Amino acid sequence: MKIHPLEATLLAAFVVGVVVTVFAFDTNDDGGCVATGSSSTNVVRRDVSDSGNSGALQAAIDIAERQGGGVVQLTAGQFDVDRPLLLKDNVALRGVGPETVLKASPRFLDTKGPHGGHPIISTEGADDVTIADLTADQSGDLLDGNVDGRLNEYLIDVRHSTNALVEGVTTRNPFTYSIAVVGSQTFCVRDNSTVAESSGRYDQLDGVHITDSHSGVVQGNRIDQRQGDDGDDGMVAQTIGRPVYDVVYRDNDVRGGSHGAGMQLAVSGHEIRNIVIEENRFWGSPSGIRTGRYDGGTQPVRDILIVGNTFFENDRESVVFGGELENVRVEQNTICRSGPISVAPAAGNLVSGNQERC
């Protein structure tokens, strides 16, 4: 096990009386991500000319699984998706960059995913999976995505999986969350790009949304949910049926949408704990980082480190934390034409070393 570079700071920081809170994240040498995704090198190639539909793509994924895993390698061009693609164990779905486009077709809403929603790609219980180097377009500008089950599944839907990597993915025209990790562990969401451009069509258009999951990294993403009026939170940690814990949010460039914040820690049924939010840029959002409590959620938000971030031209508070808190530390952040830091008093909470500088 390698120790996250910030662990020494955390070990020293979270000492309250005789209680010591330790964050220890397993990492590798690949940018600090805990997940490696598929390990297979067996390649199944698909070209638009012979695989320009989701039936052929799903067949390639199934073939790769039967061979013990594989890389479904897509060429440049547009692949029409008329039903959700279901990734399988030890399978990587890779394009060659943004010019590989998986686009929801006019028939896309006719078929639902495993949970009644409309993902472009779902991992649904598959382990050791990779989604990389492609554009996923949900066609929310052309389709009416306000259908039953719209928020049951998400554009890129990592669900009930272990060791999942989402890397180099661009999302377009969402009518739900863009990239979501639900009920999963050991995940990495890295170097992706999300955007919400619509106005007056949808609500709850979050960028990268982590629900009921643990042991992951969200790093190096460009998230802009405010190009239109419909966007919501840029990044989210949310509890519904399980706690969210041991997640690092690092080096992301985030603009939250008009209906949300740069980042929200949203508590419902369980606590949020052991979260590091470091070296991100939160800009142009209604607020920077905030807590939210839903359905009577009173569980604690605890052992949170917010360090080395920049808050630039956010409308209101740079950080605002309330409710049941413990060991929330906001340190060494920079504020430029953004609102103040507000953290309710609680055991172990500390706001220190932050500066206003442009």
C-alpha positions in Angstrom: 0.0 0.0 0.0 1.3 3.4 -0.9 0.3 6.4 1.2 -1.3 9.5 -0.4 1.1 12.4 -0.2 -1.4 14.3 1.9 -1.6 11.6 4.5 1.1 13.0 6.7 -0.8 16.3 6.9 -4.0 14.5 7.7 -2.4 12.4 10.4 -1.1 15.5 12.0 -4.3 17.6 11.4 -7.0 15.3 12.7 -5.9 15.0 16.3 -8.7 16.1 18.6 -8.0 15.2 22.3 -7.1 11.6 22.2 -9.1 10.8 19.0 -7.0 10.5 15.8 -8.7 10.2 12.4 -6.5 8.6 9.8 -7.0 8.8 6.0 -5.1 6.1 4.2 -5.7 5.8 0.5 -4.4 3.0 -1.6 -2.8 4.5 -4.7 -0.7 3.5 -7.7 1.8 5.5 -9.7 -0.8 6.5 -12.3 -1.7 9.9 -11.0 -2.9 8.6 -7.6 -5.9 6.7 -9.0 -7.0 3.6 -7.0 -8.6 1.9 -10.0 -6.9 0.4 -13.0 -10.0 -0.9 -14.9 -9.7 -3.8 -17.4 -6.3 -5.5 -17.5 -7.0 -7.3 -20.8 -4.9 -6.6 -23.9 -7.0 -8.8 -26.3 -8.4 -6.3 -28.8 -11.8 -6.6 -30.6 -11.8 -3.8 -33.3 -15.0 -2.1 -34.5 -15.3 0.4 -37.3 -18.3 2.6 -38.0 -18.6 1.0 -41.4 -19.4 -2.4 -39.9 -20.5 -1.6 -36.4 -22.4 1.7 -36.5 -25.2 0.6 -34.2 -25.5 -0.5 -30.6 -26.5 -4.1 -31.4 -23.1 -4.7 -33.0 -21.3 -2.8 -30.2 -23.0 -4.9 -27.6 -22.1 -8.1 -29.5 -18.5 -7.0 -29.5 -18.6 -6.4 -25.7 -20.2 -9.9 -25.2 -17.6 -11.5 -27.3 -14.8 -9.9 -25.3 -16.4 -11.1 -22.1 -16.6 -14.7 -23.3 -12.9 -14.6 -24.2 -12.1 -13.7 -20.5 -12.0 -9.9 -21.2 -10.9 -7.6 -23.9 -10.6 -4.2 -25.4 -13.4 -3.2 -27.7 -11.5 -0.6 -29.8 -13.7 1.9 -31.7 -12.5 4.0 -34.6 -13.4 7.6 -35.2 -16.9 8.4 -36.4 -20.5 8.3 -35.0 -21.9 5.1 -33.6 -25.7 5.3 -33.3 -26.9 4.0 -29.9 -30.5 2.9 -29.8 -30.3 1.1 -26.5 -28.0 1.2 -23.4 -24.6 -0.5 -23.8 -23.9 -2.9 -20.9 -20.2 -3.3 -20.1 -19.1 -6.7 -18.9 -16.3 -8.0 -16.5 -12.7 -7.2 -17.6 -13.9 -5.3 -20.7 -12.6 -1.9 -21.9 -14.7 0.2 -24.3 -12.2 2.6 -25.9 -12.4 5.2 -28.7 -9.5 7.2 -30.2 -10.6 10.5 -28.6 -13.5 12.9 -28.8 -14.0 12.1 -32.5 -15.3 8.6 -31.5 -18.9 9.5 -30.8 -21.6 7.3 -29.2 -24.8 9.2 -30.0 -28.3 8.4 -28.8 -30.4 7.7 -31.8 -34.1 8.7 -32.4 -35.1 5.3 -31.0 -32.9 5.6 -27.9 -35.9 6.2 -25.5 -37.7 3.0 -26.7 -35.4 0.8 -24.6 -34.5 1.2 -20.9 -31.5 0.2 -18.9 -31.5 -2.3 -16.0 -32.9 0.2 -13.6 -35.4 1.9 -15.8 -33.3 4.8 -17.0 -31.5 5.7 -20.2 -27.7 5.5 -19.9 -25.5 5.5 -22.9 -23.2 3.1 -21.1 -23.8 1.1 -17.9 -21.4 -1.1 -16.0 -24.3 -2.8 -14.0 -22.4 -5.1 -11.7 -19.4 -5.6 -13.9 -15.9 -5.5 -12.3 -12.6 -4.4 -13.8 -14.0 -2.2 -16.5 -12.8 0.8 -18.5 -14.7 3.5 -20.5 -12.2 5.7 -22.2 -11.3 8.1 -25.0 -14.7 8.8 -26.5 -17.7 11.2 -26.7 -21.0 10.1 -25.2 -23.9 12.2 -26.5 -27.3 11.6 -24.9 -29.1 13.8 -27.5 -31.0 15.7 -24.9 -31.2 18.6 -27.5 -33.1 16.4 -30.0 -35.0 14.0 -27.8 -37.5 14.8 -25.0 -35.6 13.2 -22.1 -38.3 14.2 -19.6 -39.6 10.6 -19.3 -40.3 8.2 -16.5 -37.1 6.9 -14.9 -35.0 9.8 -16.2 -33.0 9.9 -13.0 -32.9 6.2 -12.4 -29.7 5.9 -14.5 -27.3 8.3 -15.9 -25.4 9.2 -19.1 -22.3 7.3 -18.1 -23.5 5.0 -15.3 -20.9 3.1 -13.2 -23.1 1.0 -11.0 -22.5 -1.8 -8.5 -18.9 -2.3 -9.8 -15.4 -2.7 -8.4 -12.3 -1.4 -10.1 -13.9 0.9 -12.7 -12.0 3.5 -14.7 -13.7 6.4 -16.7 -11.0 8.3 -18.5 -10.9 10.8 -21.3 -14.7 10.8 -21.9 -16.5 13.8 -23.2 -20.3 14.1 -22.5 -22.7 16.1 -24.5 -26.4 17.0 -24.4 -27.3 15.3 -21.1 -30.9 15.0 -19.8 -29.6 13.5 -16.5 -26.3 13.4 -14.6 -23.4 13.2 -16.9 -21.0 10.8 -15.1 -22.2 8.9 -12.1 -20.7 6.3 -9.8 -23.4 4.4 -7.8 -23.0 1.7 -5.2 -19.4 1.0 -6.3 -16.0 0.8 -4.9 -12.4 1.4 -6.1 -13.1 3.8 -8.9 -11.4 6.5 -10.9 -13.1 9.3 -12.8 -10.2 11.1 -14.5 -9.5 13.6 -17.3 -13.1 13.8 -18.5 -15.2 16.7 -19.8 -18.8 17.5 -19.0 -21.0 20.3 -20.2 -24.7 21.3 -19.7 -25.8 23.7 -22.4 -29.6 23.4 -22.4 -32.0 26.0 -21.0 -35.6 25.4 -19.9 -35.6 21.7 -20.8 -34.3 19.8 -17.8 -33.4 19.9 -14.1 -30.8 18.1 -11.9 -28.1 18.2 -14.6 -25.1 17.3 -12.3 -21.6 16.8 -13.8 -19.7 14.1 -11.8 -22.0 12.5 -9.2 -20.8 9.9 -6.6 -23.6 8.1 -4.7 -23.3 5.4 -2.1 -19.7 4.6 -3.1 -16.3 4.5 -1.6 -12.6 4.3 -2.2 -12.2 6.4 -5.3 -10.6 9.4 -7.0 -12.2 12.2 -9.1 -9.3 13.9 -10.8 -8.4 16.3 -13.6 -11.9 16.7 -14.9 -13.2 19.8 -16.7 -16.8 20.3 -15.6 -19.0 23.1 -16.9 -22.7 22.9 -15.9 -23.4 26.6 -16.6 -23.2 27.1 -20.3 -27.0 27.0 -20.3 -29.5 27.7 -17.5 -30.4 24.1 -16.6 -27.2 22.9 -15.0 -27.0 21.8 -11.4 -24.0 20.8 -9.2 -20.6 20.4 -10.8 -19.4 17.6 -8.4 -21.5 15.7 -5.8 -20.9 13.2 -3.0 -24.4 11.9 -2.0 -25.6 9.3 0.4 -29.0 7.5 0.0 -28.6 3.9 1.0 -24.9 3.8 2.0 -22.2 6.1 3.3 -19.8 7.8 0.9 -16.2 7.7 2.2 -12.5 7.6 1.3 -12.9 9.7 -1.9 -10.4 12.3 -3.2 -11.5 15.1 -5.4 -8.3 16.6 -6.9 -7.2 19.1 -9.6 -10.7 19.5 -11.2 -11.8 22.7 -13.0 -15.4 23.2 -12.0 -18.2 25.5 -12.8 -21.5 24.5 -11.1 -24.8 25.3 -12.8 -27.4 27.9 -12.0 -29.4 25.4 -9.9 -26.5 24.1 -7.8 -23.0 24.7 -6.6 -19.4 23.9 -7.6 -19.6 20.9 -5.3 -22.2 19.6 -2.9 -21.9 17.1 -0.1 -25.5 15.8 0.0 -26.6 13.8 3.1 -29.8 11.8 3.2 -29.7 8.3 4.7 -26.0 7.9 5.8 -23.0 9.9 6.7 -20.2 11.3 4.5 -16.7 10.9 5.8 -13.0 10.9 5.0 -13.2 13.2 1.9 -10.3 15.2 0.6 -11.0 18.1 -1.7 -7.7 19.5 -2.9 -6.2 21.8 -5.5 -9.4 22.3 -7.5 -10.6 25.4 -9.2 -14.2 26.4 -8.4 -15.3 29.3 -10.5 -18.4 31.1 -11.8 -20.8 29.0 -9.7 -23.7 30.1 -7.4 -21.5 28.9 -4.5 -18.2 27.0 -4.2 -18.6 23.9 -1.9 -21.6 23.4 0.3 -23.5 20.8 2.3 -27.1 19.8 1.7 -29.5 17.7 3.7 -32.4 15.9 2.2 -35.3 13.7 3.4 -34.6 14.6 7.0 -30.9 13.6 6.8 -29.2 14.5 10.0 -26.2 12.1 9.7 -22.8 13.7 10.1 -20.4 15.1 7.6 -17.0 14.4 9.2 -13.3 14.2 8.6 -13.3 16.5 5.6 -10.2 18.3 4.3 -10.6 21.2 1.9 -7.1 22.4 1.1 -5.2 24.3 -1.7 -8.3 25.1 -3.8 -9.0 28.3 -5.7 -12.5 29.9 -5.5 -12.9 32.5 -8.3 -16.0 34.7 -9.0 -18.6 32.5 -7.3 -21.8 34.4 -6.6 -22.1 33.6 -2.9 -20.0 31.7 -0.3 -16.8 29.9 -1.3 -17.5 27.3 1.4 -20.6 26.9 3.5 -21.0 23.9 5.8 -23.9 23.4 8.3 -25.7 20.8 10.2 -24.0 17.9 12.0 -20.3 18.3 11.4 -17.0 17.0 12.9 -13.4 17.5 11.9 -14.0 19.7 8.9 -10.8 21.6 8.0 -10.6 24.4 5.4 -7.0 25.4 5.0 -4.7 27.2 2.6 -7.3 28.0 0.0 -7.3 31.1 -2.2 -10.4 33.3 -2.7 -10.7 35.8 -5.6 -13.9 37.9 -6.0 -15.8 35.1 -4.3 -17.9 34.8 -1.1 -16.6 34.0 2.4 -16.0 30.7 4.1 -18.7 29.7 6.6 -18.3 26.5 8.6 -20.6 25.9 11.6 -18.7 25.3 14.9 -18.1 21.7 15.9 -15.5 19.5 17.4 -12.3 19.5 15.4 -13.5 22.1 12.8 -10.8 24.6 11.7 -10.7 27.4 9.1 -7.1 28.5 8.8 -4.5 30.0 6.4 -7.0 31.0 3.7 -6.3 34.2 1.8 -8.1 36.6 -0.5 -5.8 37.2 -3.5 -6.4 37.7 -7.2 
